[in-house]
Amino acid sequence: MPLYEHVMIARQDLSSAQAEGLMDHFTAIISDNGGTIAMTEYWGVKTMAYKI
């Protein structure tokens, strides 16, 4: 089975609780569609070097 790595970029004004909720939301979507989550890492809320 192939393994995929994803990094999520969200709005800068998200709180830590909202960012964790977003991660839980996408974990549920993957699980509901037959995928499995092997590992998660929460990096916290970071500031990007450049505006996207």
N, C-alpha and C positions, 0 to 999 in steps of 0.2 A: 504494500500500500504506500503510495507517495505521501510524503510529509510536506506541509506548507507552513511558512512563517509569515505572520502578518503584524504590521505595526499600525495602530490607529492614531490618526491625527484629528483632534477635535478643537472646538473653539477655545481660545485662551482664557476666557472668563468662567470656565467650568470649575466648580469646586471639586475637591477630592472625592466627596461622596457621589457627585454626579458622574465623575469619570469612572468610578467603580461600578455604578449602575449601568453605564454604557457598556463596560466590559461584560457584565452579567447578561445584558440584553443580547449582545452578539454571541456569547457562549450558548445561550438558549436557542438562538436561531440555528447555529451550527448543529447542536444536539438534536433539534427537532427535524432536521433534514438528514439525519443518519450519520453525521460526522462525530468524531470524538476529539476531545481536547486533551492532548498529551501533557502540556505544561503551560502555565501562564506566569508572566512576570509583570508586576505593576511597577512602572517606572516613576509614578507620580506625575504631577503637573509640571511641565517644563516650558520654558520660553524658547521659541525658535530663534535662530540666528537672523533669519530674514523673514519678512512678511510674505505669506503665501497668498 
